[in-house]
Amino acid sequence: MSKNILITGGAGFIGSHVVRLFVNKYPDYQIVNLDKLTYAGNLANLADIEEKPNYFFERCDICDIDRVMEIFRKYDIDGVIHLAAESHVDRSIKDPFTFAKTNVLGTLSLLQAAKEYWNGEWEGKRFYHISTDEVYGALELTHPEGIEPPFTTTASSSEHHLAYGKEFFYEDTKYNPHSPYSASKASSDHFVRAFHDTYGLPTIVTNCSNNYGPYQFPEKLIPLFINNIRHGKPLPVYGKGENVRDWLYVVDHARAIDTIFHKGKIADTYNIGGFNEWKNIDLIKVIIKTVDRLIGNPEGESEKLITYVTDRAGHDLRYAIDSTKLKDELGWEPSLQFEEGIEKTVRWYLDNQEWLDNVTSGEYEKYYEKMYAGR
């Protein structure tokens, strides 16, 4: 059955992978990419599919409900996959108002547009909201009996998952956000669920762990460190590097979104994670080892670039997603082991240095401002 799907934030990191997957996998679908093209949005991320007949781009601020309604009417939208968000914790600490506006009011704008346009005709409609594991707060970092620190980077992903504790985030875990970013996402999640409970809007929410892979904006840890190693720049590590995160390859996240959009239960929540926990300092050493090998440096050469800096305010110690429900109910699970995924990721950034240099220079932003001036 043909669908007209609006994907918000489709020029961003995760969004571009979702757009690419849907455009290529579903030629009968009309895929509309709505993106404001802020610093994190780059149409170069989608250069390989921009000429596809079922792909359409609309530059739009999700807070502009009148413009959003125009797009719903223009394309007769019957499905929304909402990824557009401000997502960098450090930026949220410096400017919480922008995060509240985009993540809360922007989501509310989309919800209201969907409610008004669909007008109670919910059959075949779906509003899918992508959230984060950070809304759950933080988990304790524990060392189960029989597994002693330090944990080496040669451990398998499953061993890492057990090494840092037996507590995990589940779909019914109580929300406890600690940063302006996670607070704004938690608020948007509540609005999505409220629109289902109040109006009957057919909604789904997913909470995902840290993503990594191609096209990630290089302010985030993995691409930042790959680029800094390439240029011999310092590798800033918060505190002692002991914070633990669960990592998921972005293409696997896109696959999960595809599965949930088509098969997930209305008004339900699904957690998406990699069962792949790494302490930051261990992860960084894997990145260093991989980059040094691929650019011809002596092994461990770039470890001297590690620079410990003052920890981030309100820095959560550990996140760990349990994706068992998604696996058992819908059959999804990660396709890559972390070591394979990080190898693919490092190779991509090294092979696409023109993209990386263009993003770090900010030239793409100037291009879009000129291109869309007065529009």
N, C-alpha and C positions, 0 to 999 in steps of 0.2 A: 504494500500500500504506500502510495506517495505521501510524503510529509513535507511541510514547510517549517523548518527548524531555525529558530533564532539562537545563535551562540554568542553570548556577550563576552567581551574580553578575548576575542578570537585571534587578535594579533599579538597576544602575550605568549608567555612560555608554555603553560599547560594548554591554554586555549588554542594555540596554533596547531598543536598535535591533535586535539580533538577535531578541529575543523578539517584538517588533512585526512584524518581517518574517515570521517563521515562523508566528505566529498568523494573520496576514492571508493569507499565501500558501498555507498548507496547512490548510484547515478540517477535514480528516480526521485531522490529527495532534492528539494531546493534548500540550500544551506546559506543562511544570511549571517555574515560576520559583522557584529556591531562592536565597534571599538572607538574610544575617544582618542586613541593614539597619544597617550601620555608618554612619559619617558620609557615606560616598560612595554609599550606597544610598538611593533615594528612590522610593517607589511612585507619586509624582506624575508620574514620567517615563513611566508606562504608563497614565495615566488614560483615554486614548482606547480602550484595548482591555481594560480590567479586567472588563468585563461579557461579554466574548466567551465562548461556551460551551466552547471548547476551550482556555481559559487557566485555569491554577491557580497559586496562590501558596502557598509554604511558607516560613515564617521558620525558618532553620536555620543553625547554624554548621557549616561543612564539616568541622571537626575532630571533630565529634560523630559518630563512625562508627555508633553504635547508632541515632541519629535518621536518619542518611543511609540506613541499611539499611531502616528503616521506610518511608521515602519510596520507595525502590526497589520494595518489596513492594506498597505502597499503589497505585502507579500502573503497576506492571509495566513498569518502565523498560527500554527496549531501545537507547537512544542517549543519550550524554552530550556536551554542549558545555560545556566547563569554562572559564569566564571569571573566576570569583571569585578576587580577589587583592588584596593590598595593592600599590599601584603608584607611590606618590610617592617619588622618590629622596630628597628632603630629609627626609621622615619616616623613611625607612629608615636614614639616617645617625644620627638621634637615637634610634631604637628598633629596632635590627636583630632583636631577639628576636621581636617581633610579626610581622615579615616572614617569619622562618624558620618560625614556627608556622603561619601561615595559608598561605603559598605552598608550603612543603615538606610539613609534616605534614597540612595540609588536602587537598592533592593526593593524598598517600598514602592518606588515609582514603577518598577517592572511588574511587581505583584498587582498593583492597581490597574495597570494597563491590561494585563492578562485577564483580570477579573471583569473589567468593563468590556473588553473586546469579545471574550468568550461568552459573557452574559448568561452564565448558568448552563450553557450547553457544554458539559464537561466530557462527553463521550469522545474518546480519541485524543484528548488534550492532556498535556503534561507540563508541569513547571518543576524543573530539576535544579536544585540549588546546591552548589559545591561549597563546602565549608572546610574547616581545618581541625586537626586534633588539638590545637592549642586552646580551644574553648574549654577543654576538660581540665585545664590547669596543669599540675605537675605530679609525677610519681616519685616515690622514694627510690634512691639508688641503693640496692642491696646486693649482697654477694651470697648466693645460695650455698649451702653446705657442699663441700667437695670441689668448689670452683673458686680458686684464689686469685686475687689480682697480683701483678698486672695482667691484663688480658692482651694477648698478642694479636697482631693483625693477620696471623695465619689461621686463626680459628674460623670454622665454617660459620655461615650466617646463623644457622640454628643454635650453635653453641653461643654465639654472641647474644642471641635473643634471650637465652636462659641465664647468661652470665650476669646480667644487670638487674635482675629481679623477676619475681613471679606475678607482680601486679601489672594489669594492662587496662587500657581504655576500652570499654564496651559501649554498645549503642545506648545503654541506659545509664551510663556513668553521669553523675551530677556535674553540671557546668560549674566551672570555677576559674574564669579567665583572670590572668595576671598582668596583661599589657593592654594599652589602648587598642592595639590591633586585634588581639583575641577578644576583647570586650565588644568591639564593633562587629566582629563576625558572630559572636554569640547573640547579640541583639538581632542581627539579620536572620539568624536561624529561627529565633523566636517569632519574628514577624512571618516567616514562611509558614511555620506550623499554625500560627494564629489564623492565617488566611484560609487554611484548610478547615480548621475547626469552626471558624465563624461563617465563612461563605461557601465552603465546599470545594474550594479550588483544589484541583488534583496535584498535590505537591509530593516531592521526594527530597530528602536531605542526605548528603554524604559528608563524612568527615575523613579527611585523608592525612597521611603522614608526610614528611618531607619528600619532595620530588627532586630528581636530578636528571640531567640528560641534555641533549642538544637544544639550542636556542634560549637557554636560561639567561636572564639579564645578569651581567657580570658584577653586580653588587652582592649576589648571593655566594655562599661559601665556596662551593666547588668550582664554578667558573672563575671566581675572583682569584682563587689560589692557583689555578692552572695558568691564568694570565700573568699573575705576579711571578710565578716560577719562571715562566718564559722570559720575563724582563728582568729577573734578578731582584725583584722588589720584596720588601718585608712581608711576612705572612702573619697578620695580626690574629692572635688567639685569645679569646676572652678567658679571664681568670687563669685556671690551670689546664683548661681544655678538657675538663671532666664531664661536661654536659653530654647527655646521651640522646641520640635521635634515631628514629626508625626511618630508613631510606627506601624509596620506591622509584624505580625507573619510570620516567614520564610516559613512555609508550604503554607500559602496563597500566598506568592510571587511565590513559585514554581508552584502553580496552575495557577497563572496569566501568567507565562512564557509559560507553556504548551498551554494555550488558545491562546495567541498571536502568538506563533510559528506556530500553525496550522490554525488560522483563521484571523490573523491580515493582514492589507493591506500593500502591498509592498510600500516602501518609506514613510511610515507613522511613527508617533511617538505616544506613549501611556504613560501616567503617571500612576504609580501604587502607591497607598497610602492607609493608614488605616483609614482615617477620624478619627484620634485618636491622638490628640495633648496632650502632657504633658509637663509641666514645669519640668526641670531636678530635682529640689528639691522635687517636689511632687512625681515624679516617684521614686526617691530614697527612700522616706518614705514608699511608697507602697512595694518596694522590702524589706526594713527593716522589715516591719510588717509581710510580708509573710514568710521570712526566719526565723525570730524569732519564729513565731508560729510553723513552721514545725520542727525546731530543739529543741523546748521546752524552749526557752528563755522567760522571762517575756515580755509582750507586750511593744514595744518601747525600749527595753534594748539596742539595738545596735545604737540608734540615737546618743549616746555619741561618736560614732566612726566618725561621720561626721566632716571632716576637710576642711575648705575653703582654697583654694590655688589660687595663681595668675592666672588670666584668660589667656586663650590661645590667642596668637597673631592672630588678624583677625577673632575672634570668631563670627560667624554669630548668630544673635539674635534669629531668628525664621525661620523654614522651615514649609511649609504646602502644601501638594499635593492635587490637585483636580483630582479625578479618575472618574469623571462623564462620560467622553468619553468612557473609557474602560467598564464601567457598561452598558451604553446605547447601544454601538455598538456590544460588544462581550459577555455581560451578566455576567461578572465577578464582584464579590464583596467579601470583607473579610468574612470569616466564623466564626471568633472568636471575642468576645468582649475582650478588653484588660485584664480585671480582670481574665478571664478564661485563656487567653494566658499566663499571667505572672505566674499564679499558675502552669500550665503545665511546664513552663520553669524552675521555681525554683525547682520543684520536680525532673525534669530530671537531673539537675546538682547535686542535693543532692543524687540522686540514682546512679549517675555515677561518683563518686569521684575518682575512679581509672583512668578514662579517663582524668579528670580535673587535677589530680596530675601529670600524665604522661606528659601532655601538659605544665603545669607550670614549670616542672623540666627541660624540653628540651630534655628528653631522646629519644623521638620519632625522633628528628632531627638527633641525633647520629646514631640511627638505620638505617635511610634511607641513610645517607652518607656512612655507611659501606656496606649496601645492594647494592647500586648503584655505588660503587667506580670503577672508570675507565670506566664507561658506559655513 
